Amino acid sequence: MTLVNVDGNCLPRIGSLSSTIAATNDLDAIRAWLARFANKQTTFDSYRKEAERLLLWSLVQLGKPLSSLTHEDCLRYQRFVADPQPAATWIANAGEGGGRKHPRGDARWRPFHGPLSPASIRQAMVILNVLFSWLVQAGYLAGNPLALSRQRTPKAAPRITRYLEPGLWQEVKDFIASMPQETARDRAHYHRVRWLFTLLYLGGLRIAEVGGNTMGQFFVRRDADGTMRWWLTVHGKGDRERLVPATRELMTELSRYRQHLGMTALPSPNETTPLVLPIGSTAGSTTQADRTKTEGPSHRPLTRAALHTIVKDVFAGAAGRLRERGEAFAARADLLGQASAHWLRHSAGSHMADNQVDLRLVRDNLGHASLTTTSLYLHVDDDRRHHETDEKHRINW
């Protein structure tokens, strides 16, 4: 039950509009829309998922083409994704607790892995609104059934909350330092985890940027006073490119990771080695032939899902160590258990801001479009301002 297997002949379009795309049915129209994102894998996957879910729901639940959906149908769909029923039809491994992913060609594949959270529902409707708006603009649809539901975007929260304060971040580093290194695989996993967390924190990289960039993007250049400094060119969100300062710590950790893999300490220009490598084929390789093979274009990077799993496992392990200390640490352990890879990016921005790094520099390091976004990282400054005012600005009646 996938979008690619749906018979396009059962998906009629409505009206006799003056269309600017060649599509004659809904499936082809969706494909035309998705083609615009073919070179942006993360966006493509996210957009295809939401369009596919709506298309399948429209056909299976309502028995009507997507192009015939009304505003009321869209409201029904919002309620449906909050609890996709019947579960056996819509949720993967529904009888086993759900959640497990299967290849799209597998008979056990389902569009959902469980009910969507309110945030995921909002994101889904934003994407579908983009789809409908484009189909209207292309002349394929007469109107956007979601247009009536559009609301003013709520104001951003006054501060980022999903980050690790320094004490909690230290707990994570302590856990990584305590990871076992008895076997070759243990050592390979330890070195990879240490390097991955270094990239996410010191570099402030997004998880997709870790998987989508290479070691050959590190380069060195001489600054105005003659000092040689390393940089990392990052191709990031929205096809934007930014230069991330490769600090001495970052380059030391890169060399440590590469030498563990039997590679040269520093990368060569245009080297195609992924920033983070799978365990197995490279661990312990020492020959030039192995290095050439490792650094060649055939070596695939870890997927976003694999990188997320590594990070979540570390957070879960650190949270478990905290819980072992007693009930007094339960709340901090629960917070750490909720953390994800993006929390490290938020933590990097927060800690830089708290340490008085110029916000314009933080903005450029993280690739933010404006200082408005970067200013959300001013956690401790606000708390300190409150404390200082409370302590030192008094009327003393």
N, C-alpha and C positions, 0 to 999 in steps of 0.2 A: 504494500500500500504506500508507494512513494510517488512523488511528483513525476519522476522520469518515466514511470510505468503507466500513468494515467492516459487513457485514450483521448487524444485531443479532439476527436470527432464528437465527443459527448459534451464539449465545452463551448456552446455557442456564444457569440457576442451579441450585444443588444444594439438596436437602432441601426441607422444607416449613416453613421457619422463620417466625416471627411478625415479619415485616419492618415497619419503620417508614418505609420509602421505597417509592415506587411502582414502582421498577425491576423488570422481569421478566427482564432479561438483563444480562450483564456490562457491555456498552457503556453502557446506561442507568444502571447503578449507578456506573460511573466518572464519567459526566457529572454525576450527582447529587453525587458527592464533589467534583468540580472546581468546581461551581457555588458552593461556599462561598468560593472564592478569586477570584471573577470581578472583584472590585474591587481585586485585588492582582496586577497584570499580571506582574511578575517571578516571583512565587510560582506563579501559574497556569501560565505557560509552562514552568517547571521541573518542576512536578508532572505536567502533561499529557505532557511528553516521556517521563518515566520510566514512567508508566502505559501509554502507547501502546507503548513498546518491549516491555514485558512481555506485553501483550495480543497483539501481533503475533507475538512469539516463541512464545507458548503455542499460538496457532492454526496458525502455519506450520510450526514445528519439531516440536511434539508432537501437533498435531491434536486438542487438547482445549481446552475453555473455561478461562479464567482462574480461574473459581470452582471448578474441579476440581483445581487445582494442589496438590501435596503438598509436604511439607518437602524431600523429595529432589529434586523438580523445581526448587525455589528454589535449592538448592545447584548444580544443573546450570546454572541461569540465571546465577549469579554467575561460573561458569567461562566461560560463553558470552560475556558482555559484555567479558571480558578479551581475547577474540579472536573477534569475530563472523564466523562462516563459514557458508556461502560468502560471500565478500566482495562479489561482484557483486549478491547479494540484499540485503545488509544495509548496505553502506558506500557512501556517495555518492562517485562518481568513483573507484571502487576501482581501475580500470585506469589512472588518471592520477595516482595518488599520494594520492587521497582529499582530504578536507578542505573542498572547495568546497560552499557552501550553495546549495540550490535552493528555490524556493517550494514550499509543501506540496502545491499542486495540480499541480506539474510531474512528469512521468513519471520524471524522474531523481532525484526525492526519495527518500532512504533514511533509516532511523531513526538511523543512526550515521555519524560522520565519521571513525571509526577505533577502535581498541581503547581501552577506558576505563582510566585510570590507577587504581592502588589507592585513591587518595583519592576519585576519582569513583565507583568501585564502592561504597565505603562510603556515600557520599552517596545513591546510587541506592537502596541497600537500606534506608536510613533512611526515605526517602520512601515506598517500597513498604510498609514496615512501618506507616507512618501510614495508608496506603490500606487495608491489610488490617484494621488495628485498627478503623478507622471502619466498614468493612463488617460486621465482627462486632458492633460496638456498635449498628449500624442494624438488626441482625437479618437481614441478607442472607446472611452466611456463618456457618457453625457454629463455625469456628475460624480462627485466624491461622496459616498455614503457616510464617511467618517467626518466630513467637514462640519456637520452640526455638533459633533462631540468635542471639537477642538476647544481647548481652554487656554487661558493665559498661563504661560510657564511660571510655576511658582518660583519665588526668589530663592536663591541658593542659601544653604545654611550658613550661619555666620562663621563657622569654622569647620575644618575637617575633623571628624571624630574617629575615623578608621585608621589609626596609626598607633605605633608603639612608643610609649614614653621611654626615656632612656633606661630606666630600671628594667622594664619588660624586655627591651631590646637586648640588654645585657644577659638576661635569662636565655634568650635564643642563642646568643653567641656562646654562652657557657655550655649549652646543650650540644651544639655543633662540635665544640672542642672535646666533648666527652664521648663522641661517637666511636664505636669500635674500629680498630684497625688491625685486627689479628690476621685476617686473610687478605689475599690480593683484591678480592672483590670489595671487601670492607674498605680497604684503603682507597680504591678507585671511587667508591661512593662518597667517602669522606672528602676527598679532594674536589670532587665535582660539586658537592653541596657547598663547600666553603667558597669555591669560585662563583657559583651561581648567586649566592647571597651577597657576595662582594659586588657583582655586577648590578644586582637589583638595588642595593643600598648606595654604594659609592657612585655608581653611574646613574642612579635614578631611572633605570630603564624599565619600560613596560615589559610584561612577559612576552608579548608578541614581538617586541624589538629584540629580545634575547634570541628567539628562534629565527628571526628574519635577517640578522646581520652576521658578519663574518669577522674572523681575526685579522684578515687583510685590510680591514677598515681602520685599524690602529695605524697612526703615522706620527712621525716626529718632525718638528720644525724649530728653527731658532727664533727666539723672540727679540725684541728691540735691544735688550742689554746683552745679547749673545748667549743666553741660556737655552739649552735644548729642552723642549717640552713635548711630551706625548699627548696626543688627542685621539679621540674615537669619533669617527663620522657615523652617525646613527640615522638610518632611514626609518622614519617613524610614522605616527598617526597622520592621516590625511596627506600622505606622500610628502610630508615635510622632512627636510633634512636639517640636522643640527650637529654642532660640534660639542662633544662632552669632554671636559678636562680629564685626561687619564692621569690621575695623581700618582705620586710615587708609591703609595700603598696599593693602588689598583694595578700598576705595572708589576710590582713585586708579586702580587697574588697571581697575575697572569703568567709570569715566569714560573712560579711554583707549580701551577696547574699543568702548563705545557711540559715542563721537565719531568713531572710525574708520568706523563704520557709518552715520554721518550722523544719529545720534540725539541727543537731549538728553543732557547729561552724567550726569544723575541720573534714575533711574526714577520714574514717577508711581505713586501708590498703586493697587494692584490691577491694575497693568499685566500683560498676559498674555504678554509677550515671553519666550520660553525663555531659560534662563541662557546657553546656547551655541547659536548659530545656524548653519545650513548656509551654505556659501559660495555666492554667486551673486546671489540676489534682493535682498540688502541692501547688499552692498559698494558704497560710494561713493554711496549714496542720500543726497540732501541736502534734498529738498523736504519740506514738511509732509505732503503727500499720501503720499509714500513712507514717512515715519515712522509715519503712522497705519496704513498697510497693514502695515508691519513689526511694529508693536506690537499689532496686532489679534489676535483669537482664532484666526484661520485659519492662522497660521504654526506649522508643526509643529516640534518639537524634533528634534535628532539622536537616532538610536537608540542604545541601549547598545553595539551592535556597532560602529557608526561611531565613537563616542567611544573605545572600546577600541582600535580600529585607529589612531586619531590618536596615542594615548598610546604604543602599542607601536612605532609608526614612529619616534617621537622617541627612545625608549630604544634602538632598534636603531641609529639614526643616531649617538647619543652613544657607543654601544659601538664602532661602526666607527671613530670618531675616536680612541678609546683604543687600539684595535688597531694603528692606524697608527704609534703611538709605539714599538712594539716588543714583544718577547716578555714583557718585565717587566710589561706592563700587561694581558696576556691574561686573567689570572684575574679582574681587576676588570671587564674588558669582558664576560666570560662571565656574571658576576653581573648586570651591567646588562642583558644580553640576556634574562635570565629575568624581569626586572621587569614588573609590570603596574600598572594604575591603582590597585589597592588598596595597592600598596607606598607610594604617596604618602600615603595616609591613615595607614598604619603609621609612615611617616617623620615625619609631622606630630606624632603622639603621642609618638614617641621623642624628637624634638628638643625638644618642650615639656618633657618630663620631665627630659631632660638639662640643660636650662637652668633647672631648679629651679622650674618652674611648678607650683603646688599640684596634686597629683594629683586632687583633687576638682574643680578647674576643668577639667583635661584631660578627665576623665570627662564632664562636662557639655558641653564643646565638641564631643566626638565622639559624644555620645549613648549612652554605655555604660550598661548596667543597673546595674553595680556597680564598686567600686574593684578588685575581683579582676581583672577584665579589664584595667583601665587599668594596674595594676601590672606587667603583662607588658612595658610599654614602658621599664622601668628598665634599659636596657642599660649606658650609660656609668657610671651610678652604681655598679653592681656591679663593673665593671672598675676604676673609680677606687678603690673600697673595697679590692679585692685589691692594687692597686699601693701604696696608702698603707700598708696593713698590712705588706706585704712590705718597704717602705722604712723604716718608722718604728717597727715593733714587733718588736724583735730581741732575741735572748738574748746574742749576741756571745760565745760561748765562746772 
